Amino acid sequence: MNFSHAAEELGVTPSAVSKQIILLEDYIGVQLFERLPGNLNLTNRGVVLREAVSPAFEALETAFDRFSRNAPRSNIVRLSTLSSFAMTFLVHRLPKFKKDLPHINLEILTSDRVIDLSTEEVDLSIRTGHGQWEGLVSEKLGSGAFLPVCAPTLHNKHWNGDIEGFVKSVGRAQVFSNNEWVKWSETIGISPPTNTDIFVMEDYLVALQAVLEGQIIALLPEVIVRKHLKDGRLMQFSNTEMDYMYTYYIAHKPNAECRPIVQETIKWLKAEANEPL
């Protein structure tokens, strides 16, 4: 008999409970509650409905009591992300996550489809895009910068002291349909490369692997190439970074941060993403 208490038990907002009650009343065509100042009462029809459905809820409770319950999920944070991000950013950081946040069990769900956070049991999502998703709170993960990178072996073989000449003499990965090299060329002040050795790879992981093997150059998000830059497997062939419209974002429902462990996970991810090179 209290929308706020019901909302707390269900893990939603009071307005969400109120909306569901209104939908229920519209569906059956009768008023179930009397809304009084500081009070809530069942109408006669509401009492009748409660008596009719109570046996069904009791049957459900009895059925579930036959099963042994797993430990509560209060220490679990479920993170949905792309395989490319999980492999290039998360996997090698898992020991550090466990050291920094030993009380949190992180579950990583990888999928190439866009997870509907309003219907699926996920606390957070790392998405690529423009950062504007209806009903979600999102913030950029890290600087969002794209870096021009290549393998040192490719650089040593083809570098001629001229960036424009270098870019035009080697193969390139293109990860966006509108060709990110055009904008980068404008940013650095050179003519867009016109050589035909361009490979469309709409997956960061595929492009990154090709770059690591010394096959091509690419413009890739700083957050996924940082480790390889640090260990010398990759290098920047230009200091000119590019801010691009599509990058990595942390996205979640507005009420997700009500759980302290979700707040801690978001803070940790942001700190790792903003770690200096």
C-alpha positions in Angstrom: 0.0 0.0 0.0 2.9 2.3 -0.7 4.3 3.1 -4.1 7.7 4.2 -2.8 8.2 1.0 -0.8 7.0 -1.1 -3.8 9.5 0.8 -6.0 12.3 0.1 -3.6 11.5 -3.6 -3.5 11.3 -3.8 -7.2 14.4 -1.7 -7.9 12.6 0.9 -10.0 11.3 4.4 -9.4 8.0 5.3 -7.7 6.8 6.9 -10.9 7.4 3.6 -12.8 5.2 1.8 -10.2 2.5 4.4 -10.5 2.6 4.2 -14.3 2.2 0.4 -14.2 -0.8 0.8 -11.8 -2.4 3.2 -14.3 -1.8 0.8 -17.2 -3.3 -2.0 -15.1 -6.4 0.1 -14.3 -6.7 1.1 -18.0 -6.4 -2.6 -19.0 -9.2 -3.9 -16.7 -11.3 -0.7 -16.9 -11.7 -0.1 -13.2 -10.0 2.0 -10.5 -8.0 -0.1 -8.0 -6.7 2.5 -5.7 -8.0 5.6 -3.9 -5.1 8.2 -3.9 -5.5 10.2 -0.8 -3.1 12.8 0.7 -0.4 10.7 2.4 -2.5 7.6 2.1 -3.4 4.8 -0.4 -6.4 2.6 -0.1 -7.8 -0.2 -2.2 -11.2 0.3 -3.8 -13.8 -2.4 -3.5 -12.8 -3.6 -7.0 -9.2 -3.6 -5.9 -10.0 -5.8 -2.9 -11.8 -8.2 -5.2 -8.9 -8.4 -7.6 -6.4 -8.8 -4.8 -8.3 -11.8 -3.4 -8.5 -13.3 -6.9 -4.8 -13.1 -7.8 -3.3 -13.8 -4.3 -3.6 -17.6 -4.7 -1.6 -17.3 -8.0 1.2 -15.4 -6.3 1.2 -17.9 -3.4 1.5 -20.7 -5.9 4.5 -19.0 -7.5 6.2 -18.5 -4.2 5.6 -22.1 -3.2 7.1 -23.3 -6.5 10.2 -21.2 -6.2 10.7 -22.3 -2.6 11.4 -25.8 -3.9 14.6 -24.6 -5.5 17.7 -23.7 -3.6 18.6 -20.1 -4.2 22.0 -19.0 -5.4 24.0 -16.5 -3.5 22.6 -12.9 -3.8 23.9 -11.0 -6.8 24.5 -7.9 -4.7 28.3 -8.0 -5.5 27.9 -8.6 -9.2 28.2 -6.0 -11.9 27.2 -7.1 -15.4 29.0 -5.2 -18.3 28.0 -5.6 -21.9 30.5 -4.7 -24.6 32.0 -5.5 -27.9 34.5 -8.3 -28.3 37.0 -5.9 -29.7 36.9 -3.7 -26.6 36.9 -6.6 -24.2 40.0 -8.1 -25.8 42.0 -4.9 -26.3 41.1 -3.0 -23.2 39.5 -5.2 -20.5 41.1 -8.6 -20.5 44.6 -7.6 -19.5 43.2 -5.3 -16.9 41.2 -7.9 -15.1 43.9 -8.7 -12.5 44.1 -4.9 -11.7 40.3 -4.7 -11.4 40.3 -7.6 -8.9 43.1 -6.0 -7.0 41.5 -2.5 -6.9 37.9 -3.7 -6.4 38.1 -7.2 -4.7 34.5 -7.0 -3.5 33.0 -6.8 -7.0 32.5 -9.7 -9.3 32.6 -8.4 -12.8 30.6 -10.3 -15.5 31.5 -9.4 -19.1 28.9 -10.1 -21.8 30.3 -9.7 -25.3 27.9 -9.2 -28.2 28.0 -7.3 -31.5 24.3 -6.4 -31.2 23.0 -3.4 -29.3 21.9 -4.6 -25.9 18.5 -3.1 -24.7 19.4 -2.0 -21.2 15.7 -1.4 -20.4 14.9 -5.1 -20.8 18.1 -7.1 -20.3 19.8 -7.8 -17.0 22.9 -5.6 -17.6 24.2 -2.8 -15.4 26.6 -1.1 -17.8 27.4 -1.1 -21.5 30.5 0.1 -23.4 29.2 1.2 -26.8 30.6 2.8 -29.9 28.6 5.6 -31.4 27.6 9.2 -31.1 26.8 9.0 -27.3 23.1 9.9 -27.7 20.8 7.0 -26.8 17.2 7.5 -25.7 16.6 6.7 -22.0 20.3 6.2 -21.2 23.0 8.2 -19.5 26.2 8.1 -21.5 29.7 9.6 -21.2 32.8 9.4 -23.3 35.3 6.8 -22.2 38.7 8.4 -22.2 39.7 11.2 -24.6 37.9 9.7 -27.6 41.0 10.5 -29.7 41.9 8.4 -32.7 45.6 7.9 -33.3 47.5 7.2 -36.6 49.4 4.0 -35.8 51.6 1.5 -37.5 54.0 -1.3 -36.7 57.6 -0.2 -36.3 58.7 -2.7 -39.0 56.3 -1.1 -41.5 57.5 2.4 -40.5 61.2 1.4 -40.9 60.5 -0.1 -44.3 58.5 2.7 -45.9 59.2 5.9 -44.0 60.7 8.6 -46.2 60.5 11.5 -43.8 57.3 12.8 -45.3 53.9 12.0 -43.7 52.0 12.5 -46.9 54.3 10.4 -48.9 54.3 7.7 -46.2 50.5 7.5 -46.1 50.2 7.2 -49.8 52.9 4.5 -50.1 51.3 2.0 -47.7 48.0 0.2 -47.3 45.4 1.6 -44.9 42.5 0.3 -42.9 39.2 2.2 -43.1 36.8 1.5 -40.3 34.1 4.0 -41.1 32.0 4.2 -44.2 32.6 7.9 -44.6 36.4 7.4 -44.6 38.1 8.8 -41.5 41.3 9.5 -43.5 39.7 12.4 -45.2 39.1 14.3 -41.9 42.5 13.3 -40.5 44.1 14.7 -43.7 42.3 17.9 -43.3 43.3 18.1 -39.7 47.0 17.6 -40.4 46.9 19.8 -43.6 47.8 17.3 -46.3 45.9 16.1 -49.3 43.7 13.1 -48.7 45.4 9.9 -49.8 44.2 8.6 -53.1 46.0 5.3 -53.4 43.8 2.3 -53.8 45.4 0.1 -51.2 42.6 0.6 -48.7 40.9 -2.2 -46.8 37.5 -1.6 -45.3 37.4 -3.3 -41.9 34.4 -2.3 -39.8 35.8 -3.9 -36.7 38.6 -2.3 -34.6 39.9 -5.7 -33.6 40.4 -6.9 -37.2 42.1 -3.5 -38.1 44.3 -3.6 -35.0 45.5 -7.2 -35.8 46.4 -6.2 -39.3 48.3 -3.2 -38.1 50.2 -5.3 -35.4 51.2 -7.7 -38.2 52.8 -4.8 -40.1 50.4 -5.0 -43.1 48.7 -1.6 -43.0 48.3 1.6 -41.1 45.1 2.7 -39.3 43.4 5.4 -37.3 42.3 3.7 -34.1 40.9 4.7 -30.7 43.6 5.6 -28.2 42.0 3.4 -25.5 42.6 0.2 -27.5 46.1 0.9 -28.8 47.6 2.4 -25.7 49.0 -0.9 -24.4 50.6 -1.7 -27.7 52.2 1.8 -27.9 53.6 1.3 -24.4 55.2 -2.1 -25.1 56.5 -0.9 -28.5 54.5 -3.2 -30.8 52.9 0.0 -32.3 54.0 3.5 -32.8 52.4 6.8 -33.9 53.7 7.9 -37.2 52.2 11.4 -36.6 51.5 13.4 -33.4 48.2 14.7 -34.9 45.3 13.0 -33.2 41.7 13.1 -34.5 38.5 13.7 -32.6 35.9 11.7 -34.4 32.1 11.6 -34.0 32.0 7.9 -33.2 34.0 6.6 -30.2 33.6 4.6 -27.0 31.0 5.5 -24.4 29.9 4.2 -21.0 26.1 3.9 -21.2 23.6 2.9 -18.4 20.1 3.4 -17.2 19.6 6.6 -15.1 19.0 4.5 -11.9 22.0 2.2 -12.4 24.3 4.4 -10.3 22.0 3.8 -7.3 24.1 0.7 -6.7 27.4 1.8 -5.2 29.4 -1.0 -6.8 28.2 0.2 -10.2 29.4 3.7 -9.4 32.8 2.2 -8.4 33.0 0.2 -11.6 32.2 3.3 -13.7 34.9 5.3 -11.8 37.4 2.6 -12.3 36.8 2.3 -16.1 37.1 6.0 -16.5 40.3 6.1 -14.5 41.8 3.4 -16.6 40.7 5.0 -19.9 42.2 8.3 -18.9 45.5 6.9 -17.8 48.3 8.8 -19.6 50.4 7.2 -22.3 
